[in-house]
């Protein structure tokens, strides 16, 4: 298990850090808050990405 910082998640998703913070705050991407900063468990990010698939 690895905890990813907001900037790392933004890079993986090709989003801005601001957009990722909004998604974390709304609960759209599951996260934990440590020391006032959001962290995303790598497995949870993988699950989020898998759930974004659309039918071809």
Backbone as a ProteinNet text record, in pm:
[ID]
protein_1_A
[PRIMARY]
XXXXXXXXXXXXXXXXXXXXXXXXXXXXXXXXXXXXXXXXXXXXXXXXXXXXXXXX
[TERTIARY]
85.3	0	89.6	54.4	128.6	29.7	66	-15.4	37.4	-51.7	-14.5	-55.3	31.4	1.2	-88.7	-153.1	-242.4	-172.6	-49.5	24.5	50.9	76.6	100.4	-26.9	-139.5	-268.1	-299.1	-274.3	-299.6	-218.4	-93.9	-8.2	-59.8	-99.4	-150.3	-277.2	-366.4	-495.7	-491.6	-380.8	-367.8	-469.6	-487.5	-572.5	-483.5	-538.1	-464.7	-475.7	-378	-389.8	-516.2	-556.8	-679	-800.9	-812	-924.5	-923.3	-805.8	-795.6	-838.2	-794.7	-835.4	-987.3	-1051.1	-1197.2	-1261.2	-1207	-1260.6	-1239.9	-1128.1	-1101.7	-1196.8	-1215	-1302	-1446.7	-1490.1	-1628.5	-1648	-1537.2	-1547.4	-1551.7	-1540.8	-1543.9	-1427.8	-1312.7	-1197.7	-1179.8	-1184	-1166.3	-1028.1	-1024	-896.3	-898.7	-781.5	-767.4	-700.2	-726.2	-665.4	-564.8	-439.3	-331.7	-260.9	-257.6	-191	-250.1	-380.1	-447.2	-434.4	-366.6	-350.4	-411.3	-470.9	-530.5	-422.9	-447.4	-364.3	-458.4	-415.2	-496.6	-420.4	-487.3	-426.5	-422.7	-306.8	-288.6	-395.2	-435.7	-538.7	-671.9	-704.1	-828.2	-825.4	-709.5	-698.3	-717.4	-659.3	-679.3	-826.7	-896.2	-1039.8	-1117.5	-1082.1	-1147.8	-1131.2	-1009.9	-983	-1063	-1065.8	-1141.6	-1290.2	-1342.9	-1485.2	-1519.2	-1418.5	-1441.7	-1454.1	-1438	-1445.2	-1582.8	-1583.3	-1709.3	-1718.1	-1838.4	-1858.4	-1819.7	-1752.1	-1708	-1818.4
-117.8	0	123.7	217.7	343.3	459	562	682.9	783.7	832.9	927.6	1069	1165.3	1306	1358.3	1470.4	1532.6	1554.5	1602.4	1630	1502.3	1392.2	1264.6	1214.8	1229	1188.2	1273.3	1402.8	1493.5	1451.8	1416.5	1374.9	1245.8	1150.3	1022	1042.4	1129.5	1150.2	1258.6	1327.9	1441.5	1551.2	1576.1	1683.7	1785.3	1902.9	2000	1958.8	1996.7	1968.2	2029	2146.7	2210.2	2122.6	2067.6	1980.2	1855.8	1798.9	1679.3	1712.2	1826.3	1865	1878.5	1933.2	1944.6	1806.1	1714.6	1578.3	1504.8	1530.2	1468.8	1524.8	1655.9	1721	1675.7	1649.7	1607	1457.6	1384	1239.5	1161.6	1230.8	1162.8	1063.9	1102.7	1012.6	982.5	854.7	820.9	863.3	916.8	963.9	961.8	985.4	1006.5	1142.1	1204.3	1334.5	1316.7	1345.6	1331	1465.3	1517.5	1646.2	1758.3	1751.7	1856.5	1843	1737.9	1717.7	1584.1	1584	1462.5	1366.7	1237.9	1131.3	1027.6	967.7	867	735.5	630.7	497.7	450.9	401.8	364.4	267.4	173	76.3	147.4	244.8	321.1	401.7	455.7	529.6	435.3	316.9	217.8	182.8	164.4	134.6	250.2	373	490.2	490.7	466.5	466.3	356.5	237.1	125.7	159.9	231	266.3	375.9	437.3	543.1	489.8	360.4	302.4	324.1	347.5	362.7	253	213.8	110	164.4	81.8	123.4	106.2
0	0	0	-84.5	-93.5	-85.9	-11.6	-4	-104.5	-188.7	-294	-254.1	-281.9	-258.3	-370.2	-343.9	-441.7	-575.3	-571.1	-694.5	-774.1	-703.3	-770.9	-838.8	-769.3	-826.2	-949	-939.6	-1052.4	-1174.1	-1153.1	-1264.3	-1327.5	-1245.2	-1295.5	-1377.6	-1329.2	-1395.5	-1503.2	-1514.9	-1607.3	-1575.1	-1445.7	-1396.2	-1325.4	-1301.5	-1220.8	-1073.5	-992.6	-849.2	-788.4	-836.6	-785.8	-812	-933	-967.8	-879.9	-858.5	-774.1	-631.4	-577.7	-442.1	-432.2	-535.7	-536.8	-534.9	-614.1	-620.2	-487.4	-422.2	-292.2	-187.3	-186.9	-88.6	-102.5	-225.4	-248.7	-225.4	-210.5	-191.3	-320.6	-432.8	-562.8	-575.6	-523.6	-513.6	-365	-324.9	-183.3	-133.7	-12.2	41.2	193	250.2	393.9	411.3	523.8	549.4	662.7	632.9	730.3	742.6	863.3	884.3	801.8	776.7	700.7	550.4	503.7	359.6	318.3	199.7	147.2	98.5	121.2	66.9	7.2	-102.8	-170.8	-168.5	-124.4	-125.3	-270.1	-312.6	-453.2	-503.4	-422	-462.6	-486.2	-401.3	-417.9	-547.5	-582.5	-708.3	-826.3	-819.1	-925.8	-939.8	-827.1	-831.1	-893.1	-857.3	-914.5	-1066.1	-1113	-1257.4	-1326.3	-1268.5	-1326.8	-1338.7	-1240.8	-1241.2	-1341.1	-1401.7	-1499.5	-1641.6	-1657.6	-1792.6	-1853.5	-1983	-2055.8	-2160.9	-2192.8	-2294.2	-2431.5	-2507.4	-2641.6	-2742.9
[MASK]
++++++++++++++++++++++++++++++++++++++++++++++++++++++++

